[in-house]
Structure formats: structure tokens, C-alpha cells
Amino acid sequence: MADDTEPAENTEPEIDVEALQEQLASFSVEQFLISAASTIASLAYAKLERGDLAQSRKAIDALAALAPLLEGELAPDLGLALTKLQVAFAEAASA
């Protein structure tokens, strides 16, 4: 006898869109910008280490675009990371 309380296979769970919107609205945009900038900086370093100049350049440019929007105690650190990335890129590109 089948158990009717078990969800059928291959069914996706229901998403409460309103609850998700409420949760997103409660977050600070600054928090997301810092997180995105940190992730982009890490990606740029990884691409530089692998010699992928085109991808590293794109990541560095994206970080440079975000930098003026960053505030808080981590903003100077990300600014320094951007400067170091730009120097490392220039050195890699001229090698």
C-alpha cells in the first residue's frame, strides 16, 4: 500500500515567493556589495594565477566598478586588493 504522505519523486518543493521577498528585503545592499566584491576579487586572483588574462581583466574591471559603492570597514581592504590586482595584471600582461 502506498504512503500518500510522501511527496512524489521528481517534484520540486514549493517556494514561498513572498517569504523569500521579505527575507531579501531585510538584507542590506551594502552586505551584498561587499560579498560580491570579495568573491570577484578572489576570482580575479584565481584567473591571474592560471594565466587567464582576459577573464582576470573582466573581474578586475567589475571590481573597479563596484569599488566606489563600497562602504564600511572592509572597503579599504577591497580597495587595496583592487590595487594589487591591477599591478599583478599589468606585470602578467607585460611578461
Rosetta silent file (secondary structure, phi, psi, omega in degrees, C-alpha in Angstrom):
SEQUENCE: MADDTEPAENTEPEIDVEALQEQLASFSVEQFLISAASTIASLAYAKLERGDLAQSRKAIDALAALAPLLEGELAPDLGLALTKLQVAFAEAASA
SCORE:     score description
SCORE:     0.000 S_00000001
   1 L     0.000  132.268 -176.604    0.000    0.000    0.000 S_00000001
   2 L   -77.890  145.689  177.524    1.435    3.414   -0.995 S_00000001
   3 L   -91.486  111.828 -176.096    2.034    6.096    1.595 S_00000001
   4 L   -74.960   -8.222 -179.709    0.162    9.209    0.426 S_00000001
   5 L   -84.799  -15.842  178.327    2.121   11.467    2.788 S_00000001
   6 L   -79.865  135.943  175.965    5.372   11.023    0.841 S_00000001
   7 L   -68.916  147.780  178.280    5.944   13.520   -1.983 S_00000001
   8 L   -66.353  150.658  177.775    6.107   12.030   -5.441 S_00000001
   9 L   -63.618  152.176  177.687    9.547   11.646   -6.954 S_00000001
  10 L    66.384   18.691  174.179   10.827   14.460   -9.174 S_00000001
  11 L   -98.600  138.087  179.498    8.578   17.069   -7.603 S_00000001
  12 L   -86.561  145.055  178.641   10.188   20.334   -6.665 S_00000001
  13 L   -66.791  150.010  178.401    9.473   21.816   -3.252 S_00000001
  14 L   -71.398  140.551  179.131    7.111   24.739   -3.193 S_00000001
  15 L  -108.005  126.637  177.201    8.789   28.111   -2.888 S_00000001
  16 L   -85.318   94.408 -174.767    7.151   30.754   -0.774 S_00000001
  17 H   -61.769  -40.746 -179.889    7.894   33.737   -3.013 S_00000001
  18 H   -63.915  -41.555  178.845    6.500   36.259   -0.549 S_00000001
  19 H   -66.283  -38.639  177.894    8.661   34.908    2.284 S_00000001
  20 H   -64.396  -42.515  177.953   11.701   34.971    0.011 S_00000001
  21 H   -63.518  -39.809  178.103   10.981   38.576   -0.963 S_00000001
  22 H   -63.362  -44.008 -179.921   10.615   39.521    2.704 S_00000001
  23 H   -62.980  -45.752  178.811   13.893   37.850    3.548 S_00000001
  24 H   -62.200  -40.456 -179.105   15.722   39.582    0.694 S_00000001
  25 H   -64.707  -24.364 -178.650   14.238   42.949    1.645 S_00000001
  26 H   -79.257  -16.622 -179.327   15.638   42.559    5.164 S_00000001
  27 L   -81.750  152.317  176.639   19.242   42.332    3.942 S_00000001
  28 L   -82.577  135.111  175.858   21.483   45.333    3.499 S_00000001
  29 H   -61.379  -37.774  179.013   22.542   46.124   -0.065 S_00000001
  30 H   -56.919  -40.941  178.941   25.955   47.023    1.356 S_00000001
  31 H   -59.345  -43.101  179.458   26.296   43.480    2.688 S_00000001
  32 H   -70.019  -37.709  178.968   25.703   42.064   -0.792 S_00000001
  33 H   -63.883  -44.571  178.248   28.077   44.526   -2.454 S_00000001
  34 H   -62.024  -44.652  179.529   30.902   43.622   -0.061 S_00000001
  35 H   -62.477  -45.001  179.408   30.231   39.923   -0.587 S_00000001
  36 H   -63.819  -43.345 -179.586   30.133   40.296   -4.364 S_00000001
  37 H   -63.678  -40.958  178.699   33.306   42.387   -4.405 S_00000001
  38 H   -63.481  -43.774  178.765   35.134   39.859   -2.242 S_00000001
  39 H   -64.383  -42.894  179.787   34.061   36.990   -4.487 S_00000001
  40 H   -64.788  -40.546  177.963   35.057   38.896   -7.634 S_00000001
  41 H   -61.877  -44.211  178.342   38.488   39.716   -6.132 S_00000001
  42 H   -62.249  -41.700  178.633   39.062   36.036   -5.324 S_00000001
  43 H   -64.166  -41.213  179.124   38.016   35.059   -8.825 S_00000001
  44 H   -62.309  -43.640  177.454   40.365   37.648  -10.350 S_00000001
  45 H   -60.598  -44.779 -179.425   43.300   36.299   -8.320 S_00000001
  46 H   -62.265  -42.249  179.710   42.486   32.728   -9.388 S_00000001
  47 H   -66.563  -38.564  176.946   42.270   33.705  -13.056 S_00000001
  48 H   -63.866  -42.603  179.980   45.586   35.580  -12.842 S_00000001
  49 H   -61.223  -30.455 -179.879   47.284   32.582  -11.240 S_00000001
  50 L   -90.828   -1.258  177.937   46.134   30.438  -14.163 S_00000001
  51 L    78.503   15.787  178.877   47.270   32.993  -16.713 S_00000001
  52 L   -88.078   83.741 -174.096   43.771   33.741  -17.983 S_00000001
  53 H   -66.765  -37.036 -178.877   44.322   37.437  -18.631 S_00000001
  54 H   -63.436  -44.967 -179.811   41.026   38.058  -20.421 S_00000001
  55 H   -71.800  -38.193  178.879   38.946   36.681  -17.554 S_00000001
  56 H   -65.828  -38.206  177.884   41.083   38.301  -14.881 S_00000001
  57 H   -61.473  -42.454  179.600   40.764   41.660  -16.650 S_00000001
  58 H   -63.099  -42.421  179.314   36.985   41.321  -16.702 S_00000001
  59 H   -66.561  -40.927  178.582   36.900   40.504  -12.978 S_00000001
  60 H   -64.103  -42.151  177.615   39.250   43.401  -12.159 S_00000001
  61 H   -63.003  -39.124  178.322   37.096   45.790  -14.179 S_00000001
  62 H   -64.961  -42.227  177.859   33.981   44.561  -12.365 S_00000001
  63 H   -63.922  -40.415  178.081   35.661   45.082   -9.001 S_00000001
  64 H   -62.759  -34.810  178.501   36.744   48.570  -10.061 S_00000001
  65 H   -69.696  -34.542  179.839   33.138   49.366  -10.960 S_00000001
  66 H   -78.985  -29.688 -172.220   31.922   48.214   -7.535 S_00000001
  67 H   -50.467  -44.990 -179.076   34.697   49.885   -5.505 S_00000001
  68 H   -65.726  -16.544 -178.524   33.152   53.402   -5.398 S_00000001
  69 H   -90.603  -10.599 -174.574   29.937   51.914   -3.995 S_00000001
  70 L   -81.815  139.555  177.838   31.585   50.093   -1.103 S_00000001
  71 L  -135.799  166.764  176.197   31.367   51.423    2.430 S_00000001
  72 L    99.890 -178.615 -172.657   32.260   50.097    5.824 S_00000001
  73 L   -69.242  -22.024  179.897   35.337   48.652    7.444 S_00000001
  74 L   -87.535  -13.244 -177.842   36.107   46.218    4.598 S_00000001
  75 H   -57.052  -45.102  178.526   36.036   48.853    1.841 S_00000001
  76 H   -62.677  -37.112  178.677   39.700   49.875    2.308 S_00000001
  77 H   -63.918  -41.474  179.232   40.792   46.224    2.204 S_00000001
  78 H   -70.581  -32.563  174.636   38.928   45.656   -1.047 S_00000001
  79 H   -64.490  -41.018  177.044   40.400   48.862   -2.451 S_00000001
  80 H   -65.425  -41.301  177.524   43.873   47.574   -1.614 S_00000001
  81 H   -61.051  -40.327  178.004   43.037   44.218   -3.205 S_00000001
  82 H   -61.458  -45.808  179.677   41.942   46.047   -6.353 S_00000001
  83 H   -60.828  -44.811  179.247   45.229   47.963   -6.498 S_00000001
  84 H   -63.560  -39.730  177.736   47.248   44.764   -6.019 S_00000001
  85 H   -63.580  -42.720 -179.773   45.211   43.018   -8.717 S_00000001
  86 H   -63.191  -41.341  178.293   45.775   45.874  -11.147 S_00000001
  87 H   -66.266  -45.880  179.700   49.537   45.773  -10.537 S_00000001
  88 H   -62.447  -37.276  178.171   49.658   41.963  -10.838 S_00000001
  89 H   -65.768  -45.826 -179.646   47.660   42.144  -14.056 S_00000001
  90 H   -59.745  -40.913  178.758   49.999   44.780  -15.522 S_00000001
  91 H   -66.424  -43.092 -179.805   53.006   42.627  -14.647 S_00000001
  92 H   -66.417  -38.573 -178.151   51.421   39.476  -16.128 S_00000001
  93 H   -69.507  -29.422 -178.066   50.356   41.294  -19.287 S_00000001
  94 H   -90.120   -6.651 -178.992   53.851   42.668  -19.886 S_00000001
  95 L   -75.660    0.000    0.000   55.603   39.325  -19.298 S_00000001
